[in-house]
């Protein structure tokens, strides 16, 4: 399918402001795609070229990103969760799969740990893993890592400095992906990770897959963005997971 011609631009009203999303209506399984920090719906353009036409796909701009609202708030993961939960309720698509990349994976994991409707989750090179934060803290590299990340995201997409600063520099440790959150995730899950990810290295993906008792697809020749670097391989991982998840519920 084509990102430019096969998707309709739409907006959904939430208590935090309007969410912008692109929708490809199909009669097959529903998937919501959630981009990473500083991204927008555009990050999925290459992957969409490989996705089957029958799928019902939603590409969303997270709160403070792309064309979605950017209210003057603290940009916690729980705020992103509220934004997503209201959108899903408005669209009546609680029977969707959710695919989250990096920061979007963190939001997806948080969503799946709450008593909300969904069929399963796919976490691609997910940020927010407690063990990575702990390792950065023990090496005294948290400040350096955050400053580097801030500089990088401000080069992208006309990102709003106050939004990016709130996400990157605030202490959201209570929302880290850790044991209690993982224990509350009851739906099927698949981990997808680039072999050469230098931002969230593969060892954290392997650790997460073990803790969640979830299969992991390690994508050769990919770094932090397998959906862009190896889109056909990621498409195959998505379709395999959906097929297995659906068969388990029948």
C-alpha positions as CSV (number, residue, x, y, z in Angstrom):
1,X,0.0,0.0,0.0
2,X,1.1,3.6,-0.6
3,X,1.5,6.0,2.3
4,X,0.5,9.0,0.2
5,X,-2.5,7.7,-1.7
6,X,-3.9,4.8,0.3
7,X,-4.3,6.6,3.7
8,X,-6.8,9.3,4.7
9,X,-5.7,12.1,7.1
10,X,-8.1,12.3,10.0
11,X,-8.3,13.9,13.5
12,X,-9.8,12.6,16.7
13,X,-10.8,14.8,19.6
14,X,-9.5,13.9,23.0
15,X,-9.4,15.6,26.4
16,X,-5.7,16.4,25.8
17,X,-6.3,17.9,22.3
18,X,-6.8,16.5,18.8
19,X,-4.9,13.5,17.6
20,X,-3.8,13.4,14.0
21,X,-3.8,10.0,12.4
22,X,-3.7,8.4,9.0
23,X,-6.1,5.5,8.3
24,X,-6.1,2.8,5.6
25,X,-9.5,1.0,5.9
26,X,-9.4,-2.7,5.3
27,X,-11.5,-5.8,6.2
28,X,-8.6,-7.7,7.8
29,X,-6.8,-7.4,11.1
30,X,-6.4,-4.0,12.7
31,X,-3.0,-2.6,13.6
32,X,-2.1,0.7,15.3
33,X,1.4,1.9,14.6
34,X,3.1,4.2,17.2
35,X,6.3,6.0,16.2
36,X,9.3,6.8,18.3
37,X,10.5,10.0,20.0
38,X,10.5,12.9,17.6
39,X,8.8,11.0,14.9
40,X,5.5,11.1,13.1
41,X,3.3,9.0,10.9
42,X,5.8,9.5,8.1
43,X,8.3,7.1,9.7
44,X,6.2,4.2,8.5
45,X,6.2,5.2,4.8
46,X,8.7,2.4,3.6
47,X,7.1,-0.3,5.8
48,X,3.6,0.5,4.4
49,X,4.8,-0.4,0.9
50,X,5.1,-4.0,2.0
51,X,2.0,-4.3,4.2
52,X,-1.0,-6.3,2.8
53,X,-3.8,-4.2,1.4
54,X,-6.5,-6.0,3.4
55,X,-5.2,-4.8,6.8
56,X,-7.0,-2.0,8.7
57,X,-4.1,0.3,9.6
58,X,-3.9,3.4,11.8
59,X,-0.8,5.5,11.9
60,X,-0.9,7.9,14.8
61,X,1.0,11.1,15.7
62,X,1.7,10.9,19.5
63,X,0.8,13.8,21.8
64,X,3.2,16.7,21.1
65,X,4.4,15.1,17.8
66,X,3.6,15.7,14.1
67,X,0.2,17.3,13.6
68,X,-1.2,16.2,16.9
69,X,-1.9,18.7,19.8
70,X,1.0,19.9,21.9
71,X,-0.6,21.1,25.2
72,X,1.5,22.7,28.0
73,X,1.8,19.6,30.2
74,X,4.3,17.2,31.6
75,X,4.8,14.6,28.8
76,X,4.8,11.4,30.8
77,X,4.2,8.0,29.4
78,X,0.9,7.9,31.3
79,X,-0.2,11.1,29.4
80,X,0.6,9.4,26.1
81,X,-1.4,6.4,27.3
82,X,-4.4,8.6,28.1
83,X,-4.2,10.1,24.6
84,X,-4.0,6.7,23.0
85,X,-6.7,5.2,25.2
86,X,-9.2,7.9,24.3
87,X,-8.4,7.6,20.6
88,X,-8.9,3.8,20.7
89,X,-12.2,4.3,22.5
90,X,-13.4,6.9,19.9
91,X,-12.5,4.6,17.0
92,X,-14.0,1.5,18.7
93,X,-10.9,-0.5,17.8
94,X,-10.0,-2.2,21.1
95,X,-9.6,-5.4,19.1
96,X,-6.4,-4.0,17.5
97,X,-2.8,-5.1,17.5
98,X,-0.4,-2.4,18.5
99,X,3.1,-2.0,17.1
100,X,5.3,0.5,18.9
101,X,8.8,1.6,18.0
102,X,11.3,2.9,20.6
103,X,9.5,5.5,22.7
104,X,6.3,4.3,21.1
105,X,7.2,0.8,22.2
106,X,7.4,2.1,25.8
107,X,3.9,3.6,25.5
108,X,2.6,0.4,23.9
109,X,4.0,-1.7,26.8
110,X,2.4,0.7,29.3
111,X,-0.9,0.5,27.5
112,X,-0.8,-3.3,27.4
113,X,-0.2,-3.4,31.2
114,X,-3.5,-1.6,31.8
115,X,-7.0,-3.1,31.7
116,X,-7.6,-2.0,28.1
117,X,-8.8,-4.0,25.1
118,X,-6.3,-5.2,22.5
119,X,-5.3,-8.4,20.7
120,X,-1.5,-8.2,21.1
121,X,1.6,-6.0,21.0
122,X,4.7,-5.8,19.0
123,X,7.7,-4.0,20.5
124,X,10.4,-2.8,18.2
125,X,13.7,-1.7,19.7
126,X,11.8,-0.4,22.7
127,X,13.0,2.4,24.9
128,X,12.1,2.6,28.6
129,X,13.7,-0.6,29.9
130,X,14.6,-0.2,33.5
131,X,17.9,-2.2,33.2
132,X,19.2,0.2,30.5
133,X,18.5,3.2,32.7
134,X,20.2,1.5,35.6
135,X,23.2,0.7,33.5
136,X,23.4,4.4,32.3
137,X,23.1,5.6,35.9
138,X,25.9,3.3,37.1
139,X,28.2,4.5,34.3
140,X,27.3,8.2,35.0
141,X,26.2,8.6,31.4
142,X,22.6,9.6,31.8
143,X,23.2,13.4,31.4
144,X,25.4,12.8,28.4
145,X,23.0,10.4,26.8
146,X,20.0,12.8,27.3
147,X,21.9,15.8,25.9
148,X,22.9,13.7,22.8
149,X,19.3,12.6,22.3
150,X,18.0,16.1,22.7
151,X,20.3,17.4,20.0
152,X,19.3,14.6,17.7
153,X,15.6,14.9,18.0
154,X,15.7,18.7,17.5
155,X,17.1,18.1,14.0
156,X,13.9,16.2,13.0
157,X,10.5,17.1,11.8
158,X,10.3,20.6,13.3
159,X,10.0,19.1,16.8
160,X,8.9,21.3,19.6
161,X,11.7,21.9,22.1
162,X,9.5,22.1,25.2
163,X,7.9,18.8,24.3
164,X,11.2,17.0,23.7
165,X,12.8,18.5,26.8
166,X,9.8,17.3,29.0
167,X,10.1,13.8,27.6
168,X,13.9,13.5,27.8
169,X,14.9,15.3,31.0
170,X,12.0,14.6,33.3
171,X,12.2,11.8,35.8
172,X,9.7,9.2,34.7
173,X,11.3,6.3,36.5
174,X,7.9,5.2,38.0
175,X,6.9,4.4,34.4
176,X,9.9,2.3,33.4
177,X,9.3,-1.1,31.8
178,X,10.1,-3.3,34.8
179,X,8.9,-6.4,36.6
180,X,5.5,-5.2,37.8
181,X,4.6,-3.7,34.5
182,X,5.6,-6.8,32.6
183,X,3.6,-9.0,35.0
184,X,0.5,-7.1,34.1
185,X,0.9,-7.7,30.3
186,X,-1.5,-10.6,29.6
187,X,-1.9,-10.4,25.8
188,X,0.4,-12.0,23.2
189,X,3.6,-10.1,22.5
190,X,6.4,-10.2,20.0
191,X,9.8,-8.5,20.3
192,X,11.5,-7.1,17.1
193,X,15.1,-5.8,17.3
194,X,17.8,-4.7,15.0
195,X,21.0,-6.7,15.5
196,X,23.2,-3.5,15.3
197,X,21.0,-1.2,17.4
198,X,23.5,1.3,19.1
199,X,20.7,3.3,20.9
200,X,19.0,0.4,22.7
201,X,21.4,-2.5,22.3
202,X,20.2,-6.0,21.5
203,X,21.0,-7.4,24.9
204,X,18.1,-5.3,26.3
205,X,15.8,-6.8,23.7
206,X,16.8,-10.3,24.6
207,X,16.4,-9.6,28.3
208,X,12.9,-8.1,27.6
209,X,11.9,-11.1,25.5
210,X,12.9,-13.5,28.4
211,X,11.1,-11.5,31.0
212,X,7.9,-11.3,28.9
213,X,8.2,-14.9,27.7
214,X,7.9,-13.5,24.2
215,X,9.5,-14.6,20.9
216,X,12.1,-12.2,19.5
217,X,12.8,-11.5,15.8
218,X,16.4,-10.3,15.5
219,X,16.7,-8.3,12.3
220,X,20.1,-8.7,10.6
221,X,21.5,-5.7,8.9
222,X,19.4,-3.3,11.0
223,X,20.1,-0.8,13.7
224,X,17.5,1.1,15.8
225,X,14.9,1.4,13.0
226,X,14.4,-2.1,11.4
227,X,11.0,-1.0,10.0
228,X,12.9,1.5,7.8
229,X,16.1,-0.4,7.2
230,X,14.6,-3.9,6.6
231,X,10.9,-3.2,6.0
232,X,10.1,-6.5,4.2
233,X,11.6,-8.5,7.0
234,X,9.7,-6.6,9.6
235,X,6.5,-7.0,7.6
236,X,7.1,-10.8,7.7
237,X,7.6,-10.7,11.4
238,X,4.4,-8.7,11.9
239,X,2.3,-11.1,9.8
240,X,3.8,-14.2,11.4
241,X,3.0,-12.8,14.9
242,X,-0.6,-11.9,13.9
243,X,-1.2,-15.3,12.4
244,X,0.1,-17.1,15.5
245,X,-1.8,-14.8,17.9
246,X,-5.1,-15.2,16.0
247,X,-4.7,-19.0,15.8
248,X,-4.2,-19.2,19.6
249,X,-7.5,-17.5,20.2
250,X,-9.5,-19.7,17.9
